[in-house]
Amino acid sequence: MKTFMISNTKVFDGRENHPAQSVTVQNGKIMAIGTSAPEVTEVIDGTGCTLLPGLIDAHTHIFPEMLEQAFQFGVTTELDMFSNPRLAKTLKAAARTNKTMADLRFAGTGATAPGGHPTGLVAQGFYPPFPTISAPEEAEQFVRDRVAEGSDYLKLIIDGGDALGYGSHPTLDDATLAALVRAAHEHGLLAIAHTDSQRAIRRALQAGVDGLAHCFIDGELEDDLLETIVKAAVFIMSTLAALEAICGTTGTARMLSEHQLMEKLNPPSQQMVKMAWPQYHGTLALEPSMYAVKALHDAGIKVLAGSDAGTLGVAHGASLHRELALLVQAGLTPIEALRAATSVPAAVFQLQDRGRIHKGFLADLLLVTGNPLENIADSLNIKQVWRG
């Protein structure tokens, strides 16, 4: 394979910002930083540009053709948080050789109670029928089956429907939650909880989960919950772009229109990104969630940028850029937001070959015009994307 060099570009290495230098890539890996190599056959001029690690979207739901779209927006890895495991396994295998689609790790089938969220999506055609769990005695077999399907981590659903006011439905009891977390850890899997409220977060922490798949949207951060989360040392996926859509605002669509990028989305995504959740407009507000994300970050909690792509109002690839903008709007600095989409998720999910621009790492790279460390919107000025 050819050896190429990106010259005279500012570099954000996943952790820190560096002045203009060169990065050399050989056989899909980063060969050198700051020095030239005699084997270089192509030089890409990075003057006026910033080179970033390929972005990692820490929360998506995978469907066909979406990994290709994600790649076009500089997302080189997606972490699926509930999907058809057969489809996810097929796409993960395809991404090993197709370097024009994002790489994939997946949860596959999440653990939920019979009749619990998101079983209602089966009747709507979003998912084929999937197994549920109703007792702690079933936890070991449930997790073993997920491992056999290829799941990289376990998703637990703690959602009674109360926070969004769409009616109560069954959810996992405390004993079953604890048994699932134990089984996940025994199999070497992270246990990640979908929670719909601060009460659900408390139940997740009591069960011993490793991370939270969403920030909450049921009001202001309760006084003692911040301390409880910090003591538990869990990570949290921000998903502010999706919460924005739940509040009735199509922020991703507006962002794409302003940058004249809507046509980069495939037709299903163009349709979906314009659809918010009008039933909640005026009844829910994003500001408490943004405040909570900033407070958690400032308290030392690892915040992972996740878009929740695959749900209404968000789109694979594009919405991670909206997520970055919302993190900055919430009070994170641009470099902190970019870490949340590169080195932080890579470390949490032990993706030890990506998330940073470092010698020997995969050449998952994003070259943008401008400097997103000064203006986060420059992350959308995509010049070129590579996967190693």
N, C-alpha and C positions, 0 to 999 in steps of 0.2 A: 504494500500500500504506500501511497505517496506520503511524504513528510512536508508539512506546510507550517508557516509561521505567520502569526498575527502580530504585526509590528506597530510600535509607537501608539499603543492604546493604554488608557487608564485601566487599571485592574482592580476589581473587587474580588478578593479570593475566597469569599464565603464568610470571612471573619473581619478582615480589615481592608482598607482602601490603599492603593499604591499608585504613585505617579506613573507617567508614561513609560512603558517597557514592552518587551516582546515575549510572546508565549509560543513555544514550538510544540507541534503535535506530530506523533509518529505512530502508525498502526493503531489509531484510536485511543492513544494514551498521551497524557501530557509528558513530554520528554524534557523540556527545559523552560525555565522562566528567567527572563532578563538577559539571556545570552543567545546567540545565534548558533545554529548547527550546520555543518557543511553539507549535510544530506538534504537540506531544504530545496524543494522543487517548485514551491509556490509561496509567494509572499502576499498577504492580505493587509492592505494599509488600514490601520486602525486610528488614524489621525482624527481627532474630534469625537472618538467613540469611547465606550466603556465595555470591557469584557467581564462578564459575570459567569459564575457556574450556571449550568442549566437549572431551571427552576424546578422545585419539587412541590406539587400540590398535595398536601397532606390529607385531604378529605374529598373524595369524588365517588361517584357511582357510575360504573362503566357500562357503556352501550356501544354497539358497532360504530366504527368510523370516528370515534371520539378521540382516540389516542393520536391519530394523524392530525386532527385539528389542534389538539393540545400542543403538539410539536411545533406547529406553525406559529404558535404564540410563545415559544421559548420554554415550554414546560417539557422537560425531558424525562421526568418520572412522575407517575401518579400513584397515590396510595388509595385504593378503592376501599370503601367502608361498608358496603353491602351490595351484593350483585348476584347474578346467576353464575354459580361457580364453574359450570361448563364453559360458558362464554369467557369468563375471566381467565380460565386456564388456557383456552385457545389463544386469546389475545396476548397473554403473557409469553407464550411460546413463540408467537409470531414476532413479537418485539425483540426477541433475541437476535434475529437476523435482519429485520426491517428497521433500519436506522433512521427512517423518516416518520416513525411513530414513537410516542413516549413509551418508556419502559413502564412496567406495571408490577405492583405488589397488591395482594387483595385479601380481604376478609371473607369474601364469598357470603355464605349464609350466616346471618347474625342470629344470636340466641334471643328468642322472644317467646312469650307465653301464647298458648292457643288463642286465636282471636285477637292477639295484641298487634301493635304497630310493628311492621307495615304489612300485615297479612291482607289488609284491604286492597292493596295494590295488585294482588293476584287477580281478583275479579276484574280489575281495570286493564289487565293485559300487560302490566309493566314487568311482572316476574312470573315464572312458572311456579306451581305449588312447591313449597319448601317445608322442611321439618320444623317443628316447634318443640318446646320443652316445658314440662309442667311440674317437675319434682326434682329435688337435689340428687336423688338416686340415678337420674338419667344424665347427669352432667358429664361423667367420664365418657360414656358412649357418644354423647353429642359432640364433645370436643374431639374424640378419636375420629369420628366421621368427618369433621371439618379438616383435620390433618390429612386424612385420606383423599379429600377433594383438592388438596393443595393450598389450603388457606395459610397465609403467612402470619396471621394474628387473629384474635377472637374479638368480635363485636358483640356487646350485650345491649339490649334495648330496655331502658327503664323509662317508660313513657305511658302514663295513664290517660293522656289526652286533655288533662286539666289546664295546662298552661296556655294552650291556644284556644281553649273553650270549644273544641269540636266534639265534646261528649266523652264520657269515660269509657275505657275499654281495659281488658285484662292486661296486667303487667307481671313480670317475674317477682316472686316473693324473695324475702331476704335470704332464706336458707338456700334457695336455688342459685341466687346470685353468688353467694359465697362459695358454693360448690363449683360453679362454673369457673370462677377466678382461680380456685385451687387447681382444678383440672388443667386450665390453660397454662398455668405456671409449671405444672409437672411435665407438660409437653413442650416447654420452652417457648410459649407464645405470650406476647403482650395481651392484656385484657383491657379493652377500650370501651367505655360506656357512652352510649347515646342517652342523654338525659334531657328532659323537656322542662325542667324547673329546678330551682335551688333545693327543694325537698328531695328531688330525684338525685341531685349531685351528692347530697348527704348520704343517701342510701348506697350510692356507688362507692363512695369513699369508705364506708363501713365494710363493704364487701372486699375491699382491698384492690380495686382496679389500679391500673398503671396510668391511664389517661382518660381525658374527657373529650368526646368527639365534637362538642359544641360549647360555646358560651350560652348561658341561659338568656331568656327573653321575658321573664315573668316579674320584672320590677327591679328596683335598685338592690345592689349587693347588700345582703344582710350582714349585720355588724360582725358576727363571729364566723361567718362562712369563709372569709378570706384567710383567717388564721387556721381554720380547719384544713383548707386546701393546701396551705403552705406546709403544715405539719405532715400531710400525706405525701408531699413531694411528687404530685402527679403532674403530667403535662396537659395542656389544653389546646385544642384546635379552635381557632377563632371563628371561622365561618361567618364573618360579619356581612359578606356580600349576600349570602343566602338569607340571613336574618333581615337585612335591608329589604329584600324582596318580600319576605313575610310581612314586614311593616307596610308594604304597599308601594315601594319605590323600585323602579327598574333601573338601578344605578349602572349596571353593566351595559345595558342597551344605550343609555345616555352617553356613557364613556366611549363606546364604539362609534356612535354617530358623530360625536365631537371630533374624533380622530379619523373619521372616514374609513373605518375598519370593519363595518358590519358585513361586507361582502366576503371577508375572510372566513366567516362562519359557514358551515354547511347548512342546507335548508332547514332540517329539523331544529338545529340550534338557533337559527335566526327567529324561528317561530317561538321557541321556548323562552328565549332571553327577554322577549317583550312581554311576557306574562308574569305579573306579580301575584299577590294573594289579596285581591280586593276586599275579601271579607274581613280582613284585619286592619284595613286602612283607618287610621284615626283612633284605634283601640290599643295598638302596641307602638312602642317607641324604641328606636335603636340606641339612643344615647346611653341608657343604663348599661347596655351590653358593652358599648365602647368604653365606658368608664371602667367597667369590671375588667376588661382585657388589659387596659393600662395599669390598673391597680395590681393585677396578678403578675404582670410582667415586672413591675417595679419591685414586687415582693420576692422576685427570684424564680417565679414559675416559668417553665419553658413554654413559650407561646409558639405554636406551629401555624403557619398560614395555610388555611384550607378553604376551598371555595364552596364545597358541597355541590359541585357540578353534577348535573343529572337531575336536579330539582328545578322547580319553576323560578324563572328570573335570573338564572345563572347559566354559564356556558363553559364547557371544557376549554382550558387554556386561557381564554379571554378574562374570565372572572377572577383568576388569580391576580391579575394586574389590578382589578378593582379592589380585591382584598388588600393588596399592598397599599393602595391609596387610602383605604379606610383605616388601616393600622396606623398610618401616619396621621390621619385626621384624628384618631383616638389619642395621639400623643407620643407614639413611638417615633424615634428618628428614622430617616430613610435607611440608614445602615442597619438599625435594629429590625426594621420590617424585612429587609432583604435577607438578613440572617435567618429570619423565621421561615423563609422560602428556600433556603439552601442548606447551610451547615447544621442548623438546629434539627430539622426533621431527619437529615441523614444520620446524625448522631443518635437520636432517639430510636430510630428503626434499624440501627446498626448497618446502614448502607455505607460501608467503610471505603468504597471506591468512588464516591461522588459527593456532591454538595460543596466541594472546595476546588479551587484551582491550585493544585499541588502536584509536584513531580510524582509520576507513577499512577496518579488517579485517572479514571476515565475522562476522555475529552468531551464531556457533556458541557457544552459551552453556549453562551448567548452573547452576541455582539450587538450593542445598541448604539445609535447615534445620540450624543449628548451625555449627560451624567445623572443617572437616577439617584445617586447619593446626595445630590443637591436638589433635584426635582424628580420626585418618584414617578411622575407621569412619563418621564423619558424611558421607562422600562418598556413602553409600547412602541418605541421607535426602533423596531427590530430590523437589523441589517442582515444577520445570518444566524443560523442555529445549527449546532452539530451534536451528534450523539456518538460516543466512543464505543 
